[in-house]
């Protein structure tokens, strides 16, 4: 089976073709750097995404604080992670880099604040 991807590992956006059987990657072509090969293999075998959102703040200057995952989470878990994030609120003050949710849904990723409040 073949799948065409646009690489997002660097700004070049190379068109990549991945040939695979099941979850075994047979070949990756079209990438101009090693990051493209790594991206394509991961996208076929275990796609992940960085997650960004916001969390409600109690008693803060702003009603919400922006947050992100400190490492990518499995793509098929994004909606479940968002349910958890949407159910959380944090008390002010919030500091940049503060862990808001530790190891969300056992993914190994923490949800951290990306701004102060």
ROBA-157976 format. One line per 2 residues: number of its first residue (from 1); their letters; for each residue x, y, z of C-alpha. Coordinates in nm, 4 decimals, padded with zeros to 6 digits, always signed. Layout:
NUM) a) X Y Z  ...
***
This chain:
1) xx) +00.0000 +00.0000 +00.0000  +00.1201 +00.3560 -00.0667
3) xx) +00.0367 +00.6777 +00.1093  +00.1277 +01.0327 +00.0075
5) xx) +00.2169 +01.2790 +00.2844  +00.3397 +01.6333 +00.3082
7) xx) +00.6247 +01.6402 +00.5556  +00.5880 +01.8866 +00.8434
9) xx) +00.9208 +01.8095 +01.0142  +01.0847 +02.1210 +00.8666
11) xx) +00.9733 +02.4254 +00.6633  +01.0425 +02.2628 +00.3232
13) xx) +00.7168 +02.0620 +00.3184  +00.8505 +01.7802 +00.1021
15) xx) +00.5998 +01.5558 -00.0749  +00.6695 +01.2074 +00.0630
17) xx) +00.5492 +00.8688 -00.0582  +00.5473 +00.5865 +00.1958
19) xx) +00.5118 +00.2268 +00.0886  +00.3984 -00.0048 +00.3678
21) xx) +00.2314 -00.3338 +00.4522  +00.0257 -00.3252 +00.7719
23) xx) +00.2411 -00.1315 +01.0165  +00.5696 -00.2231 +00.8458
25) xx) +00.7249 +00.0573 +00.6404  +00.8965 -00.0754 +00.3289
27) xx) +01.0208 +00.2508 +00.1777  +01.0089 +00.6278 +00.2169
29) xx) +01.0823 +00.8492 -00.0848  +01.0675 +01.2206 -00.1559
31) xx) +01.2158 +01.3461 +00.1697  +01.5245 +01.5672 +00.1491
33) xx) +01.6368 +01.5191 +00.5092  +01.6440 +01.2487 +00.7767
35) xx) +01.3672 +01.4226 +00.9703  +01.1322 +01.3544 +00.6794
37) xx) +01.2066 +00.9837 +00.6912  +01.1476 +00.9742 +01.0673
39) xx) +00.8252 +01.1758 +01.0357  +00.6872 +00.9493 +00.7606
41) xx) +00.7621 +00.6281 +00.9499  +00.6044 +00.7627 +01.2693
43) xx) +00.2992 +00.8893 +01.0810  +00.2335 +00.5413 +00.9396
45) xx) +00.3164 +00.3321 +01.2485  +00.2116 +00.5536 +01.5424
47) xx) +00.0948 +00.9056 +01.4492  +00.1335 +01.1647 +01.7243
49) xx) +00.0488 +01.5322 +01.7609  +00.1397 +01.8170 +01.9917
51) xx) -00.1693 +01.9351 +02.1749  -00.2480 +02.3009 +02.2468
53) xx) -00.5502 +02.4378 +02.4279  -00.6444 +02.6523 +02.7253
55) xx) -00.7476 +02.5840 +03.0851  -00.9874 +02.7861 +03.3001
57) xx) -00.8246 +02.9996 +03.5706  -00.9983 +03.0707 +03.9023
59) xx) -00.9263 +03.4187 +04.0393  -00.6780 +03.5140 +03.7721
61) xx) -00.6254 +03.8259 +03.5656  -00.7483 +03.6318 +03.2619
63) xx) -01.0264 +03.3709 +03.2499  -00.7999 +03.1110 +03.0831
65) xx) -00.4326 +03.0271 +03.0449  -00.2866 +02.8713 +02.7284
67) xx) -00.1439 +02.5203 +02.7687  +00.0356 +02.2613 +02.5571
69) xx) +00.1615 +01.9072 +02.5837  +00.5315 +01.8858 +02.6633
71) xx) +00.5623 +01.5966 +02.4152  +00.3409 +01.4647 +02.1378
73) xx) +00.0448 +01.2442 +02.2288  -00.1047 +00.9640 +02.0174
75) xx) -00.3300 +01.1121 +01.7497  -00.6144 +00.8752 +01.8342
77) xx) -00.6200 +01.0068 +02.1932  -00.6513 +01.3789 +02.1137
79) xx) -01.0266 +01.4021 +02.1754  -01.0047 +01.2096 +02.5032
81) xx) -00.7195 +01.4360 +02.6167  -00.9315 +01.7413 +02.5306
83) xx) -01.2162 +01.6080 +02.7465  -00.9751 +01.5917 +03.0408
85) xx) -00.8316 +01.9376 +02.9701  -01.1793 +02.0893 +02.9397
87) xx) -01.2792 +01.9435 +03.2774  -00.9894 +02.1086 +03.4631
89) xx) -00.9575 +02.4508 +03.6212  -00.6561 +02.5903 +03.8028
91) xx) -00.6246 +02.8503 +04.0769  -00.4253 +03.1679 +04.0120
93) xx) -00.1432 +03.2477 +04.0077  -00.0272 +03.0288 +03.7199
95) xx) +00.3381 +03.0380 +03.6143  +00.4895 +02.9727 +03.2726
97) xx) +00.5945 +02.6072 +03.2547  +00.3747 +02.5016 +03.5466
99) xx) +00.2455 +02.1455 +03.5074  -00.1334 +02.1670 +03.4950
101) xx) -00.2046 +01.7974 +03.4251  +00.0629 +01.5381 +03.4894
103) xx) +00.0882 +01.2369 +03.2553  -00.2452 +01.2970 +03.0834
105) xx) -00.4248 +00.9662 +03.0212  -00.0991 +00.7756 +03.0845
107) xx) +00.0540 +00.9099 +02.7613  +00.3727 +01.0253 +02.9339
109) xx) +00.2925 +01.3841 +02.8326  +00.2320 +01.6633 +03.0806
111) xx) +00.0033 +01.9568 +03.0030  +00.1955 +02.2737 +03.0905
113) xx) +00.1104 +02.6428 +03.1022  +00.2585 +02.8487 +02.8194
115) xx) +00.2011 +03.1856 +02.9863  +00.1673 +03.3450 +03.3284
117) x) -00.1589 +03.4505 +03.4880
***
